[in-house]
Amino acid sequence: MENGKLKYFPHYYEEIGSLDNPENTALDVGAAGIPELKRAAEIFKTAAQTRLTDEANGEANLMQYGFTMGDYKFLSNLADFLTSEYGEHVDSDNLLATSGASQGIATLGSLLLQSGDFVFLEDATFFSAIDIFKDDLGMKLVSVPRDEEGIDIRVLDEMLTEYRPKSTHQITEKRPFWTIVYVIPCFHNPTGCCYSEERCRQLIKLARKHDVLILSDDVYTLLSYHEQTMSKCQTQGNDSLTCTPRFPRRLFAYDDVNDSDFKGSVASVGSFSKVFAPGVRLGWYELPRRVHTLVKDSGICQSACGFNNITSGIMATALDLGLVKDNLNSLRDIYKRRMKSILKTLEEEMPTNVKFTRPKGGYHLWIVLPEDCSSEQLLKECREMYNVSFQLGPIFSPDGRLGNCLRLSIAFYKEDVIIAAVKRLSQAVKNFLLCPNNKDIIAPEP
């Protein structure tokens, strides 16, 4: 506060009240914490000073309407960065800058489909994708179950066959797909799980069979905790040392252009929100040629002349200086330690009839209570008596199911705070399961 006024605007989690109670540990917050954001701010400051000095001493092209695909240097540097991190070639001609993954989802959905069209989603899935497709774009959602390997291919195949005759979508040159299947194959939100290689291959075959577009949300793909091995890989015109394909391999790579039945069936959305800082509002598409052309030539891209031009220019410099790569490696180490600690605590403290996932990357893990338990009632008691909160399962379900499930996130708090909060949560769950009908939960001992 300065002179009774806020110096800057509050951030999103203050706006929605997640952090209103300073005594509460909000394990529902799916964003980086203050130390990680401060490091990102220093990187952004360094890159901004370098790039904007160059612009001020040159022709200031970065301040002009931008290139429709995004800042050229950004796309080139991003392709090299992704090639290094994915461990296989990424072509800058397939990339296009966005203002983040959610904007990418909304833009692609609005360009390719129309209100009333079907969209197929996993149950569970990213809650904002549900809101975007259903509320913002007026799509009809079709929920597809998951198993331990990813979206259920047999059920999806049956559903695509069933719903195709029901679709009123008119196939045109600009709207060549009758539906979109939205998935999160790598460190899935909310479960933290990854698709198996076989499931990825099956999904590509299914997309080609039904001529549908798979929209792959890859915002967590770079946050793998696995170590890499080094080998040769081709970047933008140069041989350089990089890694063999990192676990997990992104879905886009399975849609091989050399396949005899290749169509270009996977569109990927990525973002710097999870691997750098959400405030930069910068992401990217990786698109097959037929989709890339439709997006690049659309009115919104032509009119905007590139999304988030200044930020993409600054991030191009950060990538060029190697600052983003160093920061990403640091985040992986931090999140790996936190995930290891939270899983150890859950194994030691949580009742044995409560199940949870064991992610090998990303931000989140998923807890499944016994079927007759209500995570909503548990959350109420946890906030009131245990000073810990989490995300409710039903918000991740297109059908409002999963009432006995909850999501925890490891990105916002330091390790010791997370461990203490999970111990309190585990005690709350123990007491909750002892109570008839999960009511009148026992308060913690002082």
Secondary structure, DSSP 8 states (H G I E B T S, - for coil): -BTTB-SS---HHHHTTTTS-TTSEETT--S--HHHHHHHHHHHHHHHHHHHHHHHHTT-GGGS---TT--HHHHHHHHHHHHHHHSS---GGGEEEES-HHHHHHHHHHHH--TT-EEEEEES--HHHHHIIIIIT--EEEEEEEETTEE-HHHHHHHHHHHGGG------SS---S-EEEE--SS-TTT-----HHHHHHHHHHHHHHT-EEEEE-TTTT-B-S---EEEEE-SS-EEEEES--SS--GGGGS-TTSTT----EEEEEESTTTT-GGG--EEEE--HHHHHHHHTSHHHHHHTSTTHHHHHHHHHHHHTTHHHHHHHHHHHHHHHHHHHHHHHHHHHS-TT-EE---SBSSEEEEE--TT--HHHHHHHIIIII-EE-EEGGGG-TTS--TTEEEEE-SSS-HHHHHHHHHHHHHHHHHHHHSGGG-S------
